[in-house]
């Protein structure tokens, strides 16, 4: 179905509505993040540095226990949303004498617009997912893979937790160093949650990490049992379905985007999954029509070129991606011995 009903539907409001209705690409982290629109390009983040205390049982009518200065001290930080615009051009040559795909009819302007917007939105989809992965790692990087857009550890004043996962060639009969390493990493993440609720733990790991985990003798029997049910995975790559060991579900992230591997071969990133942990704030576009309005995940518009030479097509997103508990993020490294 075409995104637009006619070639005359070029207002920013209608184009934005249309681009947000286009299907999203399937991504690993999109369902994990809670999205919220904001009216400004910066988000005021209130940090509450305190602790959860256990409350003793008392008789009804008794005086409640007062915190007595042990409450949470507040600190406000302003974080700026990123600005991710991308544009293309619609020219008469894109439409004139061009046959529609699979048809003898000439292509319509609406079809060409739809195709261009789909490509632009797909690029933004993957960029937003790259930002989500950055939040999982604790540092959100720009498209070049080196420029830091937002260091979440620095924002919260947290020192990154780094731990090894041992894959030894030999071990004592009463030891399981692989499982012990994973459990210790999960315990560190649990401690980082500071008693706040979560559902479970996952980890995205590099290709060599995945091979070490699934081929090690201590893990192999669990792996073979899990792999025996791969017919239940459908057409999906079994490596992307998640292998659970030590109550952590491991996903291989060996994809290469922009010439850069999403996760280094010997690295992994363990993280909690649950409500209130992952946030993505969307700021409004930098257009007069959207000033001080509640931000949307995507924006689109078309602006006519002089003398009827075509249109400039722009799609943009303005996200801020956060992990609220960076203390619960653990960077894992393969250690062979």
C-alpha positions, 0 to 999 in steps of 0.5 A: 500500500502506498504511504500517500493517497495522492501526490498532493499530500505534502504537508509536514503533518501528513507526511509525519503521520504517514512515515510513522505508519510505515512498518518498522524493521525487526530489531532486537532491542526495540521492544525493551525500551519505553518510548516517550515524547518530550516537548523540548530538545533536552531532557531534565533527568532527576537523579535520586542518590539514595537507598532502599530500606527494609521497613520493620513490622509495627503495631497499628497506630504506632509512630512510623519510622522516619528516614531522618535524613536518609532519604534520597538527595536529588540532582538534576542533569540536562541531557540533549537529544540527538538530531538525526536528519536524512534527506533525498530528492524527488525529481521529475526524472524519478517519475517521467516515463518510468514504469511501475514495478511489475506493471505496464502502467507508469509509476505514480508520484505517490509510489516514488515518494513512498519508496524514498521515505521507506529507505530513509526510515529504514536507515533511521530504524537501524540508527536508533537500534545502534543507539539502543545497543550503545545504551546496553554498552553504557556509551552511545556512539555516533555513526562513525563508531568512535564519536561519543554522543552520550556516556551514560556511566559519566552521567550517573557517576558510575564506574563500568563493571568489567568481568571475565568469563573463563573457558579453561582447557581443564578444571577440577571435578568439583568445579564449573568455571564457565557457569561460575563466571556467568553467575558472578557476572549476573550477581554483579548486575543484580547488585547494580539493580539496588533492589529494584525489580527486573524480569530477567538478564540477557547478554549480547556477545561476539562471534568468538564468545558465542563459539566458546560458550556453545562448544565448551565441554561444560556447556555442550550438553545443555547446548545440544539439548537446546539445539534439538528444538531448533525446528521451533525457531521457524526460519530465524537464525538459531543464533539470534533466538537466544541460548539460556545458560546460568539464567542468562540468555545469550544472543550472538551479535556478529552483524557488521553495520557501517564496516563495524561489528556491533559487538567485538568477537571476544566481548559481551554485554550483560544487562537486565530486562524489565520495566523502567530500566530502558528509556528512549525520549523523542524530541520534536523536529527542528521545524516551525510546525513542530516547535514545542510539540510532543516529540514523535519517533519519526518526522517527515516533510517535503519542500518544493524546489524552485521552478517546479524542479521537484521536492526535497524529502527529509525524514528525521528522528531526535532520540535520547537513549538511556539505561536508568541503572548503568550499575547493572551493566556488565562488560564480559570478556572471553578468558581462555586458560 
